[in-house]
């Protein structure tokens, strides 16, 4: 069974706490999807721990900042459906040890425009503008 954790930005949903101590390697990369990062994406190490009130253990999907992190099992599901994603291996440390399960950063190669910019009063940051 694939375990997907829904993360609520309001902080009301318990979830694992994950940090990216190697985040400085991402400076200058457009990590919001829509652009291939092949040959540019760095090796990352993520550190996970059980969050307050969260069920113990790791899940098959979680986010760290703007990065989508998927397990090898979930990657296989996405690949079987020809999802337009590229994957970069990531080391996940949980309880002080590297996990046996393999994890990947999933970078969406297709971005769907969901906002009519001509009819909206909105300002987009540099990474989203003009896409």
PyMOL commands that set and color helices and strands:
alter all, ss='L'
color gray80, all
select helices_A, chain A and resi 23-26+72-80+117-119
alter helices_A, ss='H'
color red, helices_A
select strands_A, chain A and resi 17-19+44-49+61-64+67-71+85-94+97-98+103-108
alter strands_A, ss='S'
color yellow, strands_A
deselect
rebuild
show_as cartoon
